[in-house]
Amino acid sequence: MKIKQTIYKAAAIALSAVILSSCGTDWLDIKPKGRFTEEDVPVGSLEGQVFAAYAGLRSEATSGLPYVAVHNIRADDAHLGSNDGDYAAAGPIYDDFKYPLSHWLTNSYWTGHYQLINLANNVISTADSINNPTAETMANIGEVKFLRAWAYFNMVRTFGEVPLIDFRITDQASANKPKAPIATIYKLIDDDLKYAATALPETWPKHPGRVTRGAALALQTKTFMARQRYAEALAAATQVINSGIYDLSTPYNMIFREESENNKESIFEIQALADGVQNFGVTYASRQGVRGSGQWDLGWGWNIPHQILIDAFEPGDPRKETTVLFSGQTNTPYGETLPSNLPRPYWNKKVYTNPALRAQYGSRAGAWFNVRIIRYADIVLLAAEAANEIGGENNINNALSYLELVRARARGSNNAILPKVNTRDQAQLRQAIRHERQVELGMENERFYDLVRWEIDVQTLHDAGHIGYQLKNRFFPIPQPEIDKSAGILIQNPNY
């Protein structure tokens, strides 16, 4: 936990400087006029705003139940879970795709992401008024441009066309914008990530957990793959791989434990700290924790593995043990036996917290648990996929090599499982890579969006019994409260 304490002590100091320097001037709410030097900006203000933007990642919308519901439960191999009461209310929405025009989870997702975008815009607006910015200032701008790109990537995949707000909001009317075309949103994402990849450092030795050049390149990879721009995706992923910053040396069964946060595989994690004294926590773990009573009241129990995911693991694949927590069975490595009478037979083990830390912090909610957003294995598999889609002997060689890196880490020293994939047939290799993404990244926010970009979402979800799913369900409707507030500026998505 020392890494997190360092980060958040720095954040608290920076934010305090912002508050003290702005007393009486309220400069954060004033659009900059003229040009400043860095000495003119209140002490600590720019980095203070950067840390405020990072705090936006810890909102319920961006790392709590709205994020979990939108990114995970809609997949074929996940299930809403929880208990019968919650399922009756939300199951039809997220498991059966009966999207209402207004629901608190998706309403929150919308507003929380725009709050993060606004925090980023505030930093960019302040920095834009500085002549001759230093490398440190440019890195700060790169950080928030990454955060803005990540927020817009989530929004464009979730709602499709959304308002593009890339400026400091000075009044409510200025924020009332019509939807921008998807291509326009992606243009902003591309520009932000291009800047971030140039301005960000490879590492932050004093502050691990802040976004880096590798994070910008990794997010570039993901945004290009979402548009099937394989050559550009492969180029970005190759830079991440060749950087030497990241590797797969962390054993798979250690990735999701507290002691392995910000490890060599971590490219982007939302940082959390809640130790009973300091509270910079997130709700990600508690929203998915085992739903029981007493010591087994670990959370709300949303987002649980479906039998489809359990059946997808090859015989002996140890990743299943790390992904799925079984009611009535003893959990490794902590030796806790779950009750057999819990409301669901399976739970998401990737958010299972250390019982010693629960006792130490006097909490079962797991608010200290980091959210793994982008792992190196994700980018390696995207590189394999892009190389295979481009084709050619060298690319097939690379695709097989990247795929084997991931399988070898999962296999460990047991050569009797997870045999090496050797096919050079593009269609067969495509299926092998897609299978690997499902089991490697199970319960990790990727599956639904993978199905969409592969354009197999309708067939796959119908095969899984979700026969109500239609192409329009790739996108949620624009939240009705936002449309109402816009007085006719915002137009509802088609077919809603």
Secondary structure, 3 states (H helix, E strand, C coil): CHHHHHHHHHHHHHHHHHHHHHCCCCHHHCCCCCCECHHHCCCCHHHHHHHHHHHHCCCHHHHCHHHHHHHHHCCCCEEEECCHHHHHHHHHHHCCCCCCCCCHHHHHHHHHHHHHHHHHHHHHHHHHCECCCCHHHHHHHHHHHHHHHHHHHHHHHHHCCEECCCCCCCCHHHHCCCEECHHHHHHHHHHHHHHHHHHCCCCCCCCCCCCCHHHHHHHHHHHHHHCCCHHHHHHHHHHHHHCCCCCCCCCHHHCCCHHHCCCCCEEEEECCEECCCCEECCCHHHHHCCECCHHHECCCCEEEECHHHHHHCCCCCCHHHHHEEECCCEECCCCEECCCCCCCCEEEHHHCCCHHHHHHHCCCCCCCCCEEEEEHHHHHHHHHHHHHHHCCHHHHHHHHHHHHHHHHHHHCCCCCCCCCCCCCCHHHHHHHHHHHHHHHCCCCCCHHHHHHHCCCHHHHHHHCCCCCCCHHHHCCCCCHHHHHHHCCCCCCCCCC
